[in-house]
Amino acid sequence: DPPNNFFEVSANGDVTLSSPLDYEALASPFQIVLDIYAQDLGQDPDSKRTQTTYTVTVTNVNDVYPVCSSYHISVTVAGDTGTTSGTLATLDCSDTEEGATIGYALKTINGNAVNSVTPTFAMTSNVLGFSGGAFDFGTTEYYSVIIDVTDHATTALTSTVEVSVFVTETFHPVFS
């Protein structure tokens, strides 16, 4: 049962909500029953009294953003090694909202469209990987990969994670 201070009744009988209701804090069946009494404060108040009951059904709204263990992940990869695919980072995100499922989508890479860089970055579930080419220190030393983490509710909420990929130079000694 919620506290009795969720509702207020005005002198003219209007019932209003005095503080927000939290669906997750209520017990099933997510209803609040209001018994409202009105009485005449004249000479015999007991004889002029009435009562009515209202049932308020509380429905769930998506009010919880996905939560990630880190919103900025730094990764260092060796450039010029010839490695053309691999895993860069695994995101650890969750949503406590009832029935929420999490989706991951690349938003931008270095502020540009996702398919505008080589190697190609991709999300497979919560894993950021690359393929289609090797990292080249001489071409790009840093990638800022922005990932949207979205719960798939009627009104979806999105958190953002940035993965910073630092490409290091690989030295190839020449012996003579």
C-alpha positions in Angstrom: 0.0 0.0 0.0 1.3 3.5 -0.8 1.4 6.2 1.8 -1.8 8.2 2.2 -0.1 11.4 1.1 -0.1 10.6 -2.6 -3.5 12.3 -3.1 -5.1 15.5 -1.9 -8.8 16.3 -1.9 -9.8 20.0 -2.3 -12.7 21.6 -0.5 -14.8 21.2 -3.7 -14.1 17.5 -3.9 -11.4 17.5 -6.6 -8.9 14.7 -6.1 -5.4 15.5 -7.3 -2.0 13.7 -7.2 0.3 15.3 -4.7 3.5 13.4 -5.7 4.5 11.2 -8.5 3.6 7.5 -8.4 6.3 4.9 -9.1 5.0 1.8 -10.8 8.0 -0.2 -9.7 7.4 0.6 -6.1 3.9 -0.6 -6.1 2.8 -4.2 -5.5 0.7 -6.1 -8.1 -2.0 -5.4 -9.3 -0.7 -1.9 -9.4 -3.8 -0.3 -8.2 -4.6 2.2 -5.4 -8.0 2.2 -3.9 -9.3 5.5 -2.6 -12.1 5.7 -0.1 -13.4 9.3 -0.1 -15.8 10.5 2.6 -17.8 13.7 2.6 -20.0 15.0 5.4 -22.1 18.0 6.2 -20.5 19.8 9.1 -23.9 21.1 10.3 -25.7 20.2 13.5 -25.9 16.4 12.9 -22.8 15.5 10.8 -23.4 11.7 11.2 -26.7 11.8 9.5 -25.4 13.6 6.4 -22.4 11.6 5.4 -21.6 9.9 2.1 -18.7 7.7 0.9 -17.4 6.7 -2.5 -14.6 4.5 -3.7 -12.2 5.1 -6.6 -9.7 2.7 -8.0 -6.6 4.2 -9.6 -4.7 1.8 -11.9 -1.1 2.8 -12.3 0.5 1.9 -15.6 4.2 1.6 -16.3 6.1 4.3 -18.3 9.6 4.0 -19.4 11.4 6.3 -17.0 14.7 4.5 -16.6 17.7 5.1 -19.0 20.0 2.2 -19.8 22.9 2.2 -17.3 26.4 1.2 -18.5 29.4 0.3 -16.3 31.4 2.9 -18.3 30.4 5.7 -20.6 33.9 6.1 -22.0 36.1 3.2 -22.9 39.7 3.6 -24.1 41.3 1.0 -26.3 44.8 0.8 -27.8 45.5 -1.1 -30.9 48.7 -1.7 -32.8 48.7 -0.2 -36.3 50.3 -1.6 -39.4 50.2 -5.2 -38.2 48.0 -6.6 -40.9 45.3 -7.7 -38.5 42.0 -7.0 -40.4 39.4 -8.1 -37.9 38.8 -8.4 -34.2 37.1 -7.3 -31.0 37.7 -3.8 -29.6 35.4 -3.5 -26.6 32.5 -5.2 -24.8 29.9 -2.9 -23.4 28.2 -3.8 -20.1 24.8 -2.1 -20.0 21.5 -2.9 -18.4 18.0 -1.5 -17.8 16.0 -2.1 -14.6 12.7 -1.2 -16.3 10.4 -4.2 -16.4 10.6 -6.0 -19.7 13.3 -3.8 -21.1 15.7 -5.1 -23.8 18.8 -3.3 -24.8 20.0 -2.5 -28.3 23.3 -1.2 -29.5 23.9 0.9 -32.6 26.9 2.8 -33.9 26.0 6.5 -34.2 29.2 8.1 -35.5 32.9 7.5 -36.0 35.1 10.6 -35.7 31.9 12.6 -36.1 31.2 11.1 -39.5 28.8 8.5 -40.9 29.5 5.0 -39.7 30.4 3.5 -43.1 32.9 6.3 -44.0 36.0 4.8 -42.5 38.3 1.8 -42.9 38.5 -0.5 -41.1 34.7 -1.0 -40.8 33.4 -0.9 -37.3 30.3 -2.9 -36.3 28.3 -3.8 -33.2 27.3 -7.5 -32.7 25.0 -7.4 -29.7 27.1 -5.5 -27.1 30.5 -6.2 -28.7 32.3 -3.5 -30.8 34.4 -5.1 -33.5 36.2 -4.1 -36.7 36.8 -5.8 -40.0 37.6 -5.1 -43.7 41.0 -3.6 -43.1 43.9 -3.0 -40.8 44.5 0.0 -38.6 47.1 2.3 -40.2 48.9 4.7 -37.8 50.1 6.8 -40.8 46.5 7.4 -41.9 44.5 7.7 -38.6 45.9 7.7 -35.1 42.6 8.0 -33.2 38.9 7.0 -33.7 36.1 8.3 -31.6 33.3 5.7 -31.9 29.9 6.8 -30.5 27.5 4.1 -29.6 23.8 4.5 -28.8 22.5 2.2 -26.1 18.7 2.1 -26.3 16.0 0.3 -24.4 13.3 -0.9 -26.7 10.2 0.4 -25.0 7.2 2.3 -26.3 9.0 5.5 -25.5 12.7 4.5 -26.0 15.4 6.0 -23.9 19.0 6.2 -25.1 22.3 6.5 -23.3 25.6 7.1 -25.2 28.9 5.4 -24.8 32.1 6.6 -26.4 34.9 4.2 -27.3 38.2 5.9 -28.0 40.5 3.8 -30.2 44.1 4.9 -30.1 46.3 3.4 -32.9 49.9 3.0 -32.0 52.8 3.0 -34.5 54.4 -0.4 -35.0 58.0 -0.2 -35.8 59.4 -2.6 -38.4 63.2 -2.6 -38.0 65.3 -2.9 -41.1 68.5 -4.8 -40.8 71.3 -4.3 -43.2 
